[in-house]
Amino acid sequence: MARQTRLSTRLSAASLVHLGAPRLADLLIEAGAGNANLKRRLRLELAAEISPDILALEIDKRLTALAAARTRVSWRRRGDLLDDLNTHRAMIVERLVPEAPGEALAVLIRWFDLYPGLAGRVKDTKGELPAAFEAAAPDLFTLAETVDDQALRDLVDALRRHPQDYARWISAAGETLGPRTARRLLDGLDASARKTPAGRNLLRRLADKAGDLDLWLSLVTPEQAGSPDIAADIARRLLDAGRVAEARAALEGALSPSPLNRRWTFGHSPKNGSPRLPPAWEAASIDVLDAEGNRQEAQDLRWSLFERDLSAPVLRDYLSRLPDFDDVEALDRAFVHASSHPDFEAAMRLLMDWPAHREAAALVLARPREARQARPMSADWASRLAQRYPEAADILAS
């Protein structure tokens, strides 16, 4: 007597195979009757089995319907819409791209063209719609890397239509957009793209991807260059290109009065001294000093910033540049400085995270009134000190 094959009721592809194609087809038809997205998916799968042209036509029909719709999409229906969008994107990428990449790019661009209209009619307080399009950006630019110049013209036209959206999607694409394709896209755009802020931002993102520093610099307005944060970005790019003098000029340009740096140059200085520039500008300034050969001055500035902020990364950077044994003495000096720093919480954070638990416990014992103040990290500090320094732990926990 033949042994009966053991079947399982656990749902899996292997177990469902035993139902047979006719029974599975009946079940899918039954399920699709109450699920519009499943019905569309089944139709797309059938189209893909026929030919790429039929699949592209079927996808395009749905995209046209979504583009023409004007009804508001409530939060209850948002999930179904996102599933619908992602299903069609997946069919483009997984089934159409291998067979017809040029046509797939055109269809995927039409998918992205849906975004402005959908953004205006979908209730989306969670930001799920823009997140879905940003998640799709790597697919778009991965495909763009593979097509010829004629197929790429569709993407160039899309950049012209929606520069603000594509600037964001270029950033979301990450490394999937390489220098060669970024250059091809730049070459396809004309001077009119510079006429609007959105267009300049798009060109700047592409120039960044293409590694064209001079083009990127030409797209930074004087007002933007006056912002210390942007000046720091400019200086870092110039340093990477070995253009040290220009990097210094970029940093110093942000010290002159401009609309974007009134906080630093229009008399709004802190009462205790000179105006404080943002950390990015200060870090870039240190790197410029190093590149200029002013290493001791750079070290002095690192120490000065550490004394002010008790920044562990700045201290580690400072110590890493000292000769052997000098770094040990400097670290002791840093801990002594932290123990008398007016910001008790910053001092504790430095000592606990370094870690320097003995010094942290000594700080708690020396300044118990400040240590007893309620802080989010107090319980964690107390638990980490409890075994070796119970008295300090008790003070933090009280």
C-alpha positions in Angstrom: 0.0 0.0 0.0 1.4 3.4 -1.0 2.3 5.7 1.8 0.1 8.8 1.8 1.9 12.1 1.4 1.7 14.2 4.5 0.1 17.6 3.8 0.1 20.7 6.0 -2.5 23.3 6.6 0.2 25.9 7.1 0.0 28.5 4.3 3.1 28.5 2.1 3.8 28.2 -1.6 4.8 24.6 -1.2 1.6 23.6 0.6 -0.7 25.5 -1.8 0.8 23.8 -4.8 -1.1 20.7 -3.8 -4.5 22.4 -4.4 -3.8 22.4 -8.1 -4.0 25.3 -10.6 -7.8 25.1 -11.2 -8.7 25.3 -7.6 -6.2 28.1 -6.9 -7.6 30.0 -9.9 -11.1 29.7 -8.5 -9.9 30.9 -5.1 -8.1 33.9 -6.6 -11.2 34.9 -8.6 -13.3 34.6 -5.4 -10.8 36.8 -3.4 -10.5 39.3 -6.2 -14.2 39.9 -6.3 -13.9 41.8 -3.0 -10.4 43.2 -3.4 -9.8 45.7 -6.3 -6.1 45.8 -5.8 -5.8 42.0 -6.0 -7.9 42.0 -9.1 -5.6 44.6 -10.7 -2.6 42.6 -9.8 -4.0 39.5 -11.4 -4.7 41.4 -14.5 -1.2 42.8 -14.6 0.3 39.3 -14.2 -1.8 38.1 -17.1 -0.7 41.0 -19.2 3.0 40.3 -18.4 2.6 36.8 -19.6 1.3 38.0 -22.9 4.0 40.6 -23.8 5.8 43.7 -22.5 3.6 46.0 -24.7 0.4 44.6 -23.2 1.8 45.0 -19.7 2.9 48.6 -20.4 -0.6 49.4 -21.8 -2.3 47.9 -18.8 -0.2 49.9 -16.4 -0.6 53.1 -18.4 -4.4 52.7 -18.3 -4.4 52.6 -14.5 -1.9 55.6 -14.3 -4.2 57.6 -16.6 -7.2 56.8 -14.4 -5.3 57.9 -11.2 -4.1 61.1 -12.9 -7.6 62.0 -14.0 -9.3 61.4 -10.7 -10.3 64.4 -8.6 -11.9 62.9 -5.6 -10.3 63.3 -2.2 -8.7 60.3 -0.7 -9.4 59.9 3.0 -7.0 58.5 5.5 -9.0 55.3 5.5 -8.4 54.8 1.8 -4.8 56.0 1.8 -3.5 52.5 2.5 -5.3 51.0 -0.5 -4.0 53.8 -2.8 -0.4 53.2 -1.6 -0.8 49.5 -2.2 -2.1 50.2 -5.7 0.8 52.5 -6.4 3.4 50.1 -5.1 1.9 47.2 -7.0 2.2 49.0 -10.3 5.7 50.2 -9.5 6.8 46.7 -8.7 5.3 45.3 -11.9 7.3 48.0 -13.9 10.5 47.2 -12.1 10.3 43.5 -11.9 8.4 42.5 -15.0 8.7 45.4 -17.6 12.3 46.5 -17.0 14.0 43.2 -17.9 12.1 43.0 -21.2 11.9 46.7 -22.3 14.0 49.1 -20.2 13.5 52.1 -22.4 9.7 51.7 -22.3 9.8 50.9 -18.6 11.6 54.2 -17.9 8.8 56.1 -19.7 6.1 54.3 -17.8 7.9 54.7 -14.5 8.2 58.5 -15.1 4.5 58.6 -15.7 4.1 56.9 -12.3 6.2 59.6 -10.7 4.2 62.3 -12.6 1.2 61.2 -10.4 2.8 62.7 -7.3 1.8 66.4 -7.6 -1.9 65.6 -8.2 -2.0 63.0 -5.5 -0.3 65.2 -2.9 -3.2 67.7 -3.4 -6.0 65.3 -2.8 -4.7 62.6 -0.4 -5.2 63.1 3.4 -1.7 62.2 4.6 -0.7 63.6 8.0 1.9 60.8 8.4 3.8 61.7 5.2 3.3 58.2 3.8 2.7 59.4 0.2 6.0 61.4 -0.2 7.8 58.5 1.6 6.5 56.0 -1.0 7.8 58.2 -3.9 11.2 58.7 -2.2 11.5 55.0 -1.6 10.9 54.5 -5.4 13.6 57.0 -6.4 16.5 54.4 -6.4 14.4 52.3 -8.9 14.0 55.2 -11.2 17.7 56.2 -11.3 19.0 52.7 -11.3 17.0 52.2 -14.5 18.1 55.6 -15.9 21.7 54.4 -15.6 21.0 51.6 -18.2 19.1 53.4 -21.0 20.4 55.3 -24.0 20.2 59.1 -24.5 16.9 58.9 -26.5 15.2 57.1 -23.6 16.7 59.5 -21.1 15.1 62.5 -22.8 11.8 61.5 -21.1 13.5 61.9 -17.7 15.0 65.2 -18.7 11.5 66.5 -19.7 10.2 65.3 -16.3 13.0 67.2 -14.5 11.8 70.4 -16.3 8.2 69.8 -15.3 8.8 69.1 -11.7 12.2 70.4 -10.6 11.3 70.7 -6.9 10.1 67.1 -6.6 13.0 65.7 -8.6 15.5 67.6 -6.5 14.2 65.7 -3.5 14.1 62.4 -5.4 17.7 62.8 -6.6 18.7 63.1 -2.9 16.6 60.1 -2.0 18.2 58.1 -4.9 21.6 58.0 -3.0 24.4 56.2 -4.9 22.0 54.8 -7.6 22.4 58.0 -9.6 26.0 58.0 -10.7 28.2 60.8 -12.1 27.8 59.8 -15.8 24.0 59.8 -15.8 23.9 63.0 -13.7 26.1 64.6 -16.3 23.9 63.4 -19.1 20.8 64.9 -17.3 22.7 68.2 -16.9 23.6 68.3 -20.5 19.9 67.8 -21.5 18.8 70.7 -19.4 19.1 74.3 -20.8 19.8 77.6 -19.2 16.1 78.2 -18.4 16.5 75.8 -15.4 18.5 78.6 -13.6 15.6 81.0 -13.7 13.8 79.7 -10.6 14.9 78.7 -7.1 13.5 75.2 -7.7 15.4 74.9 -10.9 18.7 76.0 -9.4 18.3 73.6 -6.5 17.7 70.8 -9.0 20.8 71.7 -11.0 22.8 72.0 -7.8 21.8 68.4 -6.8 22.7 67.1 -10.2 26.1 69.0 -10.2 26.8 67.4 -6.8 26.1 63.9 -8.2 28.2 64.7 -11.3 31.1 65.9 -9.3 31.1 69.3 -11.0 32.2 71.6 -8.2 32.4 74.8 -10.4 28.9 74.3 -11.6 27.7 73.6 -8.0 29.5 76.8 -6.8 28.0 78.9 -9.6 24.5 77.9 -8.4 25.0 79.2 -4.8 23.6 82.7 -4.5 25.6 85.4 -2.6 22.9 85.4 0.0 23.3 81.6 0.5 27.0 81.9 0.6 26.6 84.4 3.5 25.1 81.7 5.7 27.7 80.1 8.0 26.4 76.6 7.5 26.4 76.9 3.7 29.8 78.6 3.8 31.1 75.6 5.8 29.7 73.2 3.1 31.4 75.2 0.4 34.7 75.3 2.3 34.6 71.5 2.7 34.0 70.9 -0.9 36.8 73.2 -1.9 39.2 71.6 0.6 38.4 68.2 -0.9 39.4 69.6 -4.3 42.6 71.0 -2.8 41.5 74.7 -3.2 42.5 75.9 0.2 42.6 79.6 -0.4 39.1 79.6 -1.8 37.9 77.5 1.2 39.3 80.2 3.5 37.6 82.9 1.5 34.3 81.1 1.7 34.4 80.9 5.4 35.4 84.5 5.8 32.6 85.5 3.4 30.1 84.3 6.0 31.5 86.8 8.5 30.3 89.8 6.5 26.7 91.1 7.0 24.2 89.3 4.8 20.4 88.4 5.1 21.2 84.9 6.2 23.7 85.6 9.0 22.1 88.5 10.9 22.3 86.4 14.0 26.1 86.5 13.9 26.9 89.9 12.3 24.2 92.3 13.0 24.9 92.9 16.7 23.0 90.0 18.2 26.1 88.7 20.0 25.8 86.8 23.3 26.4 89.0 26.3 29.5 87.0 27.4 31.6 87.7 24.3 32.0 87.4 20.6 29.2 85.8 18.5 29.1 82.1 18.3 29.2 80.5 14.9 27.5 77.2 14.2 29.5 74.0 14.8 29.8 73.2 11.1 31.6 76.5 10.4 33.9 76.0 13.4 34.8 72.5 12.3 35.5 73.6 8.7 37.6 76.5 10.0 39.8 74.0 11.9 40.2 71.9 8.8 41.2 74.9 6.8 43.8 75.9 9.3 45.3 72.4 9.1 45.3 72.5 5.3 47.0 75.9 5.4 49.7 74.3 7.6 48.7 76.2 10.8 48.5 73.0 12.8 49.2 74.5 16.2 46.6 77.2 15.6 44.1 74.4 14.7 45.0 72.5 17.8 44.5 75.6 19.9 41.1 76.2 18.4 40.1 72.5 19.0 41.0 72.9 22.7 39.2 76.2 22.9 36.0 74.6 21.5 36.4 71.7 23.9 36.7 74.0 26.9 33.5 75.7 25.8 31.3 72.8 24.8 32.9 69.7 26.4 32.5 67.9 23.1 33.9 64.4 23.2 34.4 64.2 19.4 36.4 67.5 19.5 38.5 66.2 22.4 39.2 62.9 20.7 40.3 64.7 17.6 42.5 67.0 19.7 44.1 64.0 21.5 44.7 62.0 18.3 47.0 64.7 17.0 49.3 64.8 20.1 52.5 62.8 20.5 52.6 59.7 22.7 52.3 60.5 26.5 51.3 64.1 25.8 47.8 62.8 25.1 47.6 61.3 28.6 48.5 64.5 30.2 46.0 66.4 28.0 43.2 64.0 28.9 43.8 64.5 32.6 43.7 68.3 32.0 40.4 67.9 30.1 38.8 66.0 33.0 40.0 68.6 35.5 38.4 71.3 33.3 35.2 69.3 33.0 34.9 69.0 36.8 34.7 72.8 37.1 32.6 73.5 34.0 29.5 75.5 34.8 27.3 73.0 32.8 27.0 70.1 35.2 25.0 68.0 32.8 27.5 68.5 29.9 30.3 67.5 32.2 28.6 64.4 33.4 27.7 63.4 29.9 31.3 63.7 28.8 32.7 61.7 31.8 30.0 59.0 31.7 30.2 58.4 27.9 34.0 58.6 27.7 33.9 56.6 30.0 35.6 58.1 33.1 33.4 56.9 35.9 35.8 57.6 38.7 35.9 61.3 37.6 32.1 61.3 37.2 31.6 60.0 40.7 34.0 62.6 42.1 32.0 65.3 40.2 28.8 64.2 41.8 30.3 64.1 45.3 31.8 67.6 44.8 28.6 69.1 43.4 25.7 67.2 45.1 23.1 70.0 44.8 23.4 70.1 41.0 23.6 66.3 40.9 20.2 65.9 42.6 18.4 68.0 40.0 16.0 65.8 37.9 17.5 64.9 34.5 16.4 62.3 31.9 19.8 60.6 32.2 20.2 60.6 36.0 18.7 57.1 36.5 20.9 55.6 33.9 24.0 57.3 35.4 23.1 56.1 38.8 22.7 52.5 37.7 26.1 52.5 35.9 27.8 54.0 39.0 26.0 51.9 41.6 28.4 49.0 41.9 31.7 50.9 42.3 30.5 54.3 43.5 27.3 53.7 45.5 27.4 57.1 47.3 27.5 59.0 44.0 24.7 56.7 42.7 22.5 57.5 45.7 22.9 61.2 45.2 21.9 61.0 41.5 18.9 58.8 42.4 17.7 61.0 45.2 
